């Protein structure tokens, strides 16, 4: 699991701010500060999304790109 999180770290880097900003926007519209559990929920959501992006977007593109590069040699 730690290796998978390490491989998905770039997706987490890209997605974490979007998840946090969405959470803050929802709480501002509700009128108040976000509860503590919402921060933990945002962390779990960002981790889950980054793993999904890594598994279903980054890895297939990397495999396809590697195949393309190896075929052109």
N, C-alpha and C positions, 0 to 999 in steps of 0.2 A: 504493500500500500504506500509506503513512503516514496518508493521509486516512481510510482504513478503520479503522486502529488508533485514530485519534482519535475516530472515531464510535463505536467499540466500547469506549471507555475506561470508560464507566459499568458495562458488564457485567463488565469486568476488575476494576473496583473492588469489585463485589459478589462475584465468584467467587474472587478470589485467596486470600482468607483461608480459605474452605472447602477449597480444594485443599491449602493448606499445613497446615491442621489435620488433614485426612485423612492426609496423608503422615506427620505427626508421630505420629498415633495408631497407624498401621501399624508405624512404627519402634519405638514404645514397647512394642507387643505382641511384637515380635521381640526386644526387649531390647537396646537400644543406640542410639547416635546415628545419625542418617541420614547416609549417604555423600554426598559432594559431588555426584555425578551425580544423586542424587535431587532435589536442589534445582533443578538445571537441568531435570530432567524435569518438576518441578512448575511451573516457569515456562512451559515449552512447553505443558503441558496447560492451564494457566490461560489462556494466550493463545488456544489453539485453541478452548477452550470459550467464551470471551468472543466470539470471532468468530462461532461457530455460533449463540450466543444472539442476537447482534445481527442476523445475516442471516435467521434463521428465526423469530425471536420479535419483536424490537423493530421491525424494518422493516415486516413485514406489519401489525402493530398500528398503527403510525404511519400507514401508508397508509389503513387502514380508518377510523381516527379522523379523518383529514383529509377523507376522502370523506364521512363522516357529518356533520362540521361544515360542509363546503361545501354539502351537500344541504339542511341546515336553514336556510340563509340565504335 
